Amino acid sequence: MNFIIKNSPRRIDPKHPESTDPSWRQAYEAGQRLLKSGKVKFESEAEERDYYRRIRSNPGNVPGLPEFFPPLKIGPFTVPKDVKELKQKRQLRWEPWRDIELYCRHCEKVTLHYIDNKGGYCHKCATPISWHI
């Protein structure tokens, strides 16, 4: 039996797409044209800041085009300092995983709910969590 070994195509390095991906240069030039033409607009400074943060999170993303590639690193969901501040502001219990903010149909706004494996209730109106579903 004969085996034929073919050269595999060069793989794209996710950390350096500009040197390994042949279509990256075209996408970069298209994004630069859109930025220069003024067709890329943002509603607020915060939206623009978030857009560029998402673009910088992966080298495969190109400024001027929608962010396509996910971030290479994912940050923590909560920072201990933020949790401490939340406890001071809202006087949460020591077990923050049991308290969660949900929309309450009875209160008609987002309120704090206690949840465990047996059920839960709204802190403000004491409506059982089964009524919210």
C-alpha positions in Angstrom: 0.0 0.0 0.0 1.4 3.4 -1.0 0.9 6.5 1.0 0.9 10.0 -0.5 2.0 12.7 1.8 0.8 16.2 0.9 2.0 19.4 2.3 -0.6 20.7 4.6 -1.6 24.4 4.1 0.0 26.8 6.5 -2.1 27.3 9.6 -3.3 30.7 10.7 -1.7 31.8 14.0 -4.5 33.5 16.1 -2.0 35.8 17.8 -0.4 37.0 14.5 -3.0 36.9 11.8 -1.4 39.8 9.8 1.5 37.5 8.9 -0.3 34.2 8.5 -3.8 35.0 7.1 -3.8 36.1 3.5 -7.2 37.7 3.7 -6.4 39.7 6.8 -4.7 42.5 4.8 -7.7 43.0 2.6 -10.0 43.2 5.6 -7.7 45.7 7.3 -7.7 47.9 4.2 -11.5 47.7 3.9 -11.9 48.7 7.6 -9.5 51.6 7.2 -11.5 52.9 4.2 -14.7 52.7 6.3 -13.1 54.6 9.2 -11.8 57.3 6.9 -15.1 57.7 5.0 -16.9 58.3 8.3 -19.5 55.5 7.8 -18.6 54.0 11.2 -20.6 56.0 13.8 -21.3 55.4 17.4 -24.2 56.6 19.5 -22.1 57.4 22.6 -18.5 57.5 23.7 -19.1 54.4 25.9 -20.3 52.5 22.9 -17.2 53.5 20.9 -14.9 52.6 23.9 -16.5 49.2 24.2 -16.2 48.6 20.4 -12.5 49.3 20.4 -12.0 47.2 23.5 -13.6 44.3 21.8 -11.5 44.9 18.7 -8.3 44.9 20.7 -9.3 41.7 22.5 -8.4 39.6 19.5 -5.7 40.4 16.9 -7.9 38.9 14.1 -10.5 41.6 14.6 -10.1 44.7 12.3 -10.9 48.3 13.3 -13.7 49.6 11.1 -15.4 46.2 10.7 -17.7 44.3 13.1 -15.8 42.3 15.7 -16.0 38.7 14.6 -13.4 36.8 16.6 -14.0 36.2 20.4 -11.5 37.5 22.9 -8.4 35.4 23.5 -8.7 35.9 27.2 -11.8 36.2 29.3 -11.6 38.4 32.4 -13.2 37.5 35.7 -17.0 38.0 36.0 -16.8 39.8 39.3 -14.0 41.6 40.9 -13.8 41.2 44.7 -13.7 44.9 45.2 -17.0 45.2 43.2 -18.7 42.5 45.3 -17.6 44.3 48.5 -19.0 47.6 47.3 -22.3 45.9 46.3 -22.6 44.3 49.8 -22.1 47.7 51.4 -24.6 49.5 49.1 -27.4 46.9 49.1 -26.6 45.1 52.3 -26.6 41.7 50.6 -26.3 38.5 52.6 -23.0 36.8 53.1 -24.0 34.2 50.4 -24.2 36.4 47.2 -24.9 33.4 45.0 -28.3 33.1 46.6 -29.4 36.6 46.0 -30.0 37.7 42.4 -31.7 40.6 40.6 -34.6 39.5 38.4 -37.6 41.2 36.9 -40.6 40.8 39.2 -44.0 40.7 37.5 -45.8 41.7 40.6 -43.5 44.7 41.4 -43.1 45.4 37.7 -39.4 46.2 38.0 -36.1 44.5 38.7 -35.8 43.6 42.3 -33.6 41.4 44.5 -34.7 37.7 44.7 -33.6 34.9 47.1 -33.0 31.6 45.2 -32.1 28.1 46.5 -32.6 24.6 45.2 -36.2 24.5 46.6 -37.4 27.7 45.0 -37.2 31.4 45.9 -39.1 34.7 46.4 -38.9 38.4 45.8 -37.4 40.4 48.7 -39.7 43.3 48.1 -43.2 41.7 47.6 -42.5 38.1 48.8 -44.0 36.7 45.6 -42.7 33.1 45.0 -40.3 32.6 42.1 -42.6 30.1 40.4 -45.0 33.0 39.6 -42.3 34.8 37.7 -41.8 32.0 35.1 
